[in-house]
Amino acid sequence: MNTSEFLNITSLIVPDRTAVIFDGRRITYSDLALRVVKLANALRQLGVEKGDRIATMEVNCNEHIEAYFAAAKLDAIYVPINFRASQSELEYMLNDSSPTVLLAGSRYTDMIELISSKVESLKALIVIDGIVEGWHTYERIVDSAPDDEMYPESDEDDLTMLMFTAGTTGSPKGVMLSHDSFSSYILSNVSPPDMEVEEKNILTVPLYHIAGVQAVMAAVYGGRTLIIQRQFEPVEWMTLVEQEKANRAMMVPTMLKMILDHQEFQNHDLSSLEVITYGAAPMPLEVIRRAIAMLPGTFFINAFGQTETAATITMLPPEDHILEGSDEEIEVKLKRLTSIGKPLEDVEVRIVSDEGKQVELGETGEIVARGSRLMKGYWKQEQATAEALRGGWLYTGDLGYFDEDGYIFLSGRAKDFIKRGGEMVSPEEVEQVLHSHPAIDEAAIIGVPDIDWGERVRAIVVAKSGERIDSSEVIEYCRS
């Protein structure tokens, strides 16, 4: 399915339902569909053709959503750019993706103008907010464009998005995602709009990140209302949840921890939250235990995936977050809380050795996945594509193991291991232990050169407020 159908279907079923709440503005699904059509016509007038790239650099806003669906209607390719990119990174990504049009917030226009002459593909610059000399103004071109409906030709396997992901080495790689990369997940895991059921989803994950894009796709196809936060800020987040009665949220562990730790947490009514999905980074056991206790009535889901998989491939469901039962049962569930759950039904996941052979149960290897939603490859990088996609399998670069019940536990990144005296040490495994220490708030593990051991494991830790950390005591804690 072409992803533009997500919006078409929802705008027909629940046209008057609020699609977006942002910056005091409310946009219904029928209005959102109209704005998308008008933007698509405006972009076509600016020279965008099938297969062209349309790039956007801005914090979260409704224009991101409109620009993506307009690109889909034009059979163009959407390129969300990290708004935190440096000038050199931005220049590289723009020259690599060669967009015909670039949409950007006014705070980024000065930097863009410094490099725009070096990006030969650019035909037009559009400022999303305010007025900038020499730039088209977003609202003006939308208002003046015709509303002629468009009928895209792109199908499941055609490219719809180019999303840059930062690797451990070298320049960012453009991940090529097809319409099917998104629709295969959405159609299998999200229910279509129901005129009798209304849900509100607060969006704080940046829209240049796959988790943010997945949240938008699910919300639009599911007929949910998106409450958009420009960038995460704890008090504003709690205020929006309370005022708008948000039912759903997608968060990274750091965001959840900041909310739980905030002095104003008790001053906000967050009882409307029914589901919090978390992912994009390992969740410390202590944080999720506190969240379960401090947000009673809220179900939690751990969603694991990466840009190259376009969406979630494994999930730890709500029932595994309910810490009830005998001491033995609770102990098992606490162990599972440190896992990434089980593979979804429409994805095949294996754990393999360096030779690509499936390892034994409980043995650590690289996580590989197979299914229709995987990326098509890396943009203009044949060698990197060949290394990541082998025999129909995506080699994720994540290490892990299966337990006897089918749950997957991460052991770190394949390239991140510390080699101490020939033994491979997982930084994430040690960090998880440190995060469980009652006096430690945050922790990071690095390898430092050592003449005897090759590398030595070093911990950098931050004490909780009012706590003192004794290094020898922490070392003994880890030893146990």
N, C-alpha and C positions, 0 to 999 in steps of 0.2 A: 504493500500500500504506500502511495505517496503521502508523506507526512502532512501535506497541506489539507488532506482529508480530515485530520483530527479536528481542526478548527471548523471546517465546513459542516461536519456532522453535528458538533456541539452547538454551533450558532443556529442550526435548524431546530434542534430539540429544545434547547433552553435559551432562546435569543435574548430574553430580558434579564437573565441572571447576570450578576456582576462577575466579570471575568478577572478584572484587575483593580486592586486598591493600591494607589501609589501617590504619595506626596499630597494627600488630601483629595485626590481625584478618583472617581469611580467610572470604570468603563465596562459596559455590558458586552456580552458575547456578540450581539449583532453589530454594535459599534466597533468592536475590535476587528471583526471580519471586514467591515467597510473600510476601516483605516488601513488594513493590510492590502486590500485590493487597490486603494488609491495610491499607497506607497509603491506597490508593484508597478503601477502605470507610470508614476513619476520616475522611478528608476529606469524603466524602459525608455522613457523620453531622454534620460541622461546617457543613454548608450549601452545599458546592460543587456547582454544577450545570453542565450543558453550556454551554460558551462562557465560563464564569467564568475569571478569571485566578488563577493560583497563583504567588506570587513567592517567591524564595529569595535570601537575602543571607548568604553564608558562603564561606570559603576552600574549596578543593577537598576533597571528602569523598564517601563512598558515598551519603549522604543526597541529594546533588544528583541523582545518577543515579536513585535511587528516586523522588524527587519528580517528575522529568520523566516517567518511564514511568507513574507513577500518574496524572498529569495527562492523559496520552494515553488511558489507559483510561477516564477520566471524560469524555472529549471536552472537556476544559478546555484552557486555554492557559497554557503555562509561561513565566514571566518571570524569568530570571536577572538579578540586580542586581549591579552592580560593587561589591565590598566596600570599595573605596577611595573611594566616593562621599562627598562632603561632606553635611552635614545638609540644606542647601538643594537640592542635586542629588537626594538621596534623596526629599525631600518632593515635588519636581517629578515624578520618575519614578513614584512610587506614586500620586499624584493623576492622572497621565496614563494609567497602565495600569489603575487602579482594581481591585486584587486583592481577592478575597474572603478569602483566607488568605495570611499572610506567615510563612515559615519563616526563622529567623535563628540565627546563632551567638550565644552569650552575650555576646561582646565587643561586639556591636552593639545589644543590647537597650536600653541606656540612651538612645542616640541615637534609636532607633525610638520609644520611649515619649514622647519630647519632641514628636514630630510625629504620632503615631498618631491623636490626637483630630481632626486636620485631614484625615484620610483616611477619608471617610465610608463607603467600600465595605467596609472591613475588618470581618469577622465574627469572626475568630479569629487569635491569634498563637501560634506554635509555636516553642519554643526547641529547637535541635538538640542542644546539649550542656548538661549541668547542669540546675539547677532555678531558675526565676525566678518570683516571685510574680505571679499573674495571667496567666501563660502556660501553655499546654499543653506537656507534655513529650513530645518526639518518640518515644522508645522506649516510653513508657507507652501512648501512643495506638496505636502499631503493635502492641504485645503484646496489647492488650485488644480489638482490632478483629476482626471475623469475616473468614474467608478465602473469602467468596463470590466466585466468578469474575465478571468483568465483560466485556461484549462491546461495545466502542465502535462508534459508528455513523459517526464521521468518516472521510472518504475522502481521496484524494490531494490534492484542491484545498482542503480545509478547513484552517483556521489551527491550528497546533500550538504555535508559539513566538513570543514577542514579545521581541526582543533589542535593547536600546538601544545605539546607536552614537553616539559623540561626533563632531559635525561640526566644520568649521573655524570656524563661527560659530553663535551661538544655542544653544538648549537641546538636550539629547540627543534623537535621533529613534528611535522604536520601529519596528524593522524587522519586518514581518509575514512569517513563514515558514510554509509549509504542510508537510503530511506529505510531499508530493512533492518539496519543496525538498531534503529529506534522502534520501528513498528512491530518487529518480532517480539520484543520485550513487552511493549505496551499492550498489544492485543492479547498476550498470554497472561498478564498480571494485573491489568487495570480494567475495572468495569466501566462500560460506557455511561453517558449521562443518564440520570434518573430524575424525572421532573419532581418527584416527591422527596428526594434526598439532596440536601445541600451541605457541602463541606468547604471549609476554608483552610488553605494551606499557606503558612507564613514562609516566605522565601528569603533566606539570608546568604546562602552559599553563592559565590560569584558565578555569573553566567558565562564566564570563559572557562569554567570548570565543568567536567562531565556530570557531576552530581547536580549542579544547578540546572543544566540543560535537561537532564532526565526528569527532574522535579517539574519543570515547565511542561514537558511533553505529557507527563502523567496527569497533571492538573487540567490541561486543555482537553485531552481526550476524555477525561473523567468528569468534565463539567464542573470542576472545583473553582472556587474563587482564590486567586493568588494575591496574598498580601505581601507586597514587595518592600524590602528594606534595602536601601542603597548599599550600605555596608553594615556588617554586624556591630551592634552596640548594645550591651546588655539591658540597660534601663529602657531604651526605646523598644527593644524586642519584647520585654515583659509588658510594657504599656500597650503595644499593638496586640499582643495575644489577649490581654485582658479586655481591651476596648472592642476588638473585632470578634472576640470569641473564636479564636483560631482552633481548629480541630487537629491539624497536622503540622508537623515541622520536620525539616531535614537539617541536621546539624553535624558539625565535626566535633570530636570529643573536647577540644579546647573551648568551643562555644558553650557546651553544656556545663563544663567545669566553671567557667566564668559566671554563669547564671547562678549555679548552686552556691558559689562562694560570695556572691554579691550581698552587700549589707542591706539592699532593698528587696531581697528575694521574698521575705515574709510579708512585704507590703503590697504584693500583687496577687490577684486571684488568677491562677493559671489552670484552674480546674476544667476549663473547656478542652484542654489538650487530651485527645484520645490516643494519638499515635505520634511518637518521636522516632524517626529513623536516623540512625547515625552511621558514619563511615568516613572514608577518605584518609583515615589514620587509625593506628591502634588505639583501642579504648582501654585505659587503665582500669583494672578491676575495682579499685576503691571508688572511682568516679561513677561507674555504672551502678555499683551497690548503693551509693548515696542517692543517685537519681531515682532509683526504684523506691527507696524509702521516703524521699522528700517530695515525690510527685505521685502519690497514690492515685490509682484510677487511670494512669497513663500507661499504655502499652509501648514497649520498646522493640525496635527491629534493628539488627546489625546487618547492613547491606554492604557487601564487598564486591568491588569491581575496579576497573581502571579505564582510562580514556580509550585504550585499545579494544576493550570489550563493549564499549558504548553504553553499558548499563550494568546492573547487578548480575553477578554470576553465581554467588553463594549468599545464603541468608540464614541468620539466626533468628527464628521467629519469636513472637511475643510469649508463647507458652514456655520457652526456655529462659525467660526473664522473671518468671513467677517463682520466687524463693519460698516455696511452701513444701511441706511434707516432713518425713523423718530426717534426722541428722544426716543419715547416709544419702538420702535423696537430695538434700540441700547441698551437700558436699559435691555431689556429681554435677548439680546445676551451676555451682560456683566455678567448677572447672570448665564447664561448657561456655560460661560467660567470657572466657579468654579465647574462645574459638571464633571463626568466621562462619560457623554454621555448616549447612549442607548445600550442595549444588542445586540450583533450580532445575525443574523438570525439563526445560527446553535447552539446557546446556549440558554438555558432557565434560567432566573435569577429571583429570588424572594427575598423579604425582610421579615424576619420572627421574631417572638418574641422568648423569652427564651424557650417557650414551643414548638417551631417549627411551630407555626401557622402564616399564612400570615397576616401581619399588614395592617392597613388602609393606604390609600394614604396620604403621608406627615408625616407618623409616622416613627420614627427611629427604626430600628431593624438590625439583622445581615444579610448580603448579602450571599445568598446561590446560587449555580449554579448546573446545570445538563446538561450533554452532553458527547459525545464520547471522547472528548479530555482531560478529567480530569485524574488526576494521578490514578494509580492503588492502591496507598497507600504509607505508609512510610516503608522503608526497615527495617525489623526485629523489627518493633514497632507496635504490634497488637492493643494495647490500644489506642495509638495516632491515628492510622488509624480509629478505631471504633469511636473515638470522632469527627474526621474530616469528615468521610463519613458515612452519616446516611440516610437510605432509598433511596439510589441512588443520594443524594444531597451532594455536597461539602460545608461544613460550612467554609467560608473563614476567619472568624475572623474579617472581616471589617464590620463596622457599617455604615449605610446610610439610605436614604429614597428616594422614587420616588416622583417627582412633578406631577402636573396634565397633563403635556405633555409627560411623560414617561422618563424624564431625571433622572439619579441617582446622588445624592449628598452624598459625604462621610461625616461621622461624627466621624471618628477615628477608632481605634482598640478596639475590645471588652474588652481587658485586660488593655488598656492604660488609661482608664478614671480616672479622679481625683474625689474623692468623698468628696464634701464639704458640711457639714451639711446635709447629706443625699441626696443632689442633685448631679447628675452626670455631670461633666464638660468635654467636649471634648478638649484636648490640640490642636488638629489640627484646630478646629474652631476658637480658640483664636489666634493661630498663623497666620491664614489667615487674620484676622483683623489687626494684628500688621504689617504684610508684606505690607499692603496697606497704612501704615503711611508714609508720604513723607520724614521723616528724618531717617527711619529705614531701614537698609540694610538686616539684618538677625535677626531671632527671634526663640526662643525655649521656650516651656512652660513645667514646671515640677510641681509636687505636693510636698509640704513640710509639715511635721507633724505640727499640730496646736492643742493646748490643748482645744480650744473652738470649732473649726470647724471640728476637725478630720484631715482634710487636707486643706491647703491654696494653692491658685494658685500663682505661681511665674513665672515671665517672665525674660528671659535673652535676651538682645537685643544688636545689634551692630549698631552703627551710620553710616550713609553714609558719605563718605569723605566730610569734611568741615561742617558737621552738628553737632549740639549739641542736646542731648536728655534730656528732663525734665520729670522726672518720673510722677509727678502729672498731667502734660499735656497729657502724654500718657494714663494714667488711665482714664482721662476724655474722651479722644478720643475713647477708647474701650467702655466706658459706653454708648456713643452716638450710 
